[in-house]
């Protein structure tokens, strides 16, 4: 697995197995056969194409779009929306989404944060 540290320009397309520890100053696309382990920051959108795999531990300022036959595990922070357009999406309870989680197609599982306690009685 290749690791990238430091700051990379936007418009990045990933078609291999990559662990990103730095930051990207724009949009990132993970293409077919690509695997991304995001531990850094993307200052743009993340697009996961057909057949790609992504695990988000870090941060994304924009929107994340999951296409058909792809798989995403979200454990980090997303500033925009998280949109499933036909892939498999798992949102862990420790993660944060600034916008909305939308499922247009595919399977989405949002892990609950547990049962809420009733408000205290006066």
N, C-alpha and C positions, 0 to 999 in steps of 0.2 A: 504494500500500500504506500502510495506517495503522500507526503505531507507538505503543505504549503503554509508558510509563516509570513508575516509582513503584510503590506498593503498591495492588493492587486486591482487592476482597472476593471470597470464594469464590462458587461457584454461577454462574460466568461461562459464557455460551454464545456461541460464535463462529460466525458465519455469513458472514464476509467474509474478505478477505486481511488478516492481522494479523501484525506482528512484535512479539513481547513481549520487552521488554528489562528489565522490572521483575520484580515478584513477585505471585503470587496466593495469598491466604490460605485456600485451600480447593480444591474440585474444579473442573475445567474440562472442558467438553464442546465438541468441534468438530463442528458440524452439517454437513448436506449442503451442498456448495458452499463450505464454509469452508476456509481455508488458514492454518495457523499455523506461524510460524518462531519457535521458542522459544529465546531466548538468555538468559532469566532463570531464575526458579525458580517451581515450582508446589508449594505445601505441601499437597498432597492428591493425588487421583487424576486421571488424564487419560483421557477417553473419546473415541474417534474414531469418529463415526457414519458410516453409509453415504455414500460419495461425498466424504468429506473428505480433505484432504492435510495431513500434518504432517512437519516436520523438526525433530528435537530436537537442539539444540546445548547447551542448558542442563541444569537439574536438575529432577527430579520426585521428591518424597519417597514418594509412594504407588505404586499400580499403574497400568499403562497397558493399556487394552483397545482392540484394533483390530477394528472390525466389518467386515462384508462390503463389498466394492467400495470400500474406502478404501486409502490408501497412506501408509506411515510409513517414514522413514529415521531411524535412531537413531544419533546421534554423541555423545551426552552421558552423563548419569548418571541412572539410575533406581534408587530405593531399594527398591521392591517388585518384583512380578512384571511381566513383559511378555507379554501374552496375545494371540495372534492368533486371532480368531474368524471368519476368512474373508477378510481383506484381503491386501494385499501388504506384507510387512515385511522391511526390510533393516537388519541390525545391523552397523555398522562395527566394525572391530577396535579402534579407539581408545575405543569406548564401554564403559560399565560397567553391569551389572545386578546389584543387590543380591539379588534373588530368583532366580526361574527364568524362562527363555524357554520359553513353552508354545505349541504350535501345535495348536489344536483343529480348524482348517480353514484354507484359504487357502494362500498360499505364504510361507515364511519362509526367508531366506538369512542365515546368520550368517557373516560374514567371519572367517576363521581368523587367529590371531595369528602364523602362520608355523610352520615346523617347530621342534620343541623339540630342543635339544642333548642328547645323551646325558650322563648324570652322569659326572663325572671319575673316572678310574681311580685307585685307591690305589697 
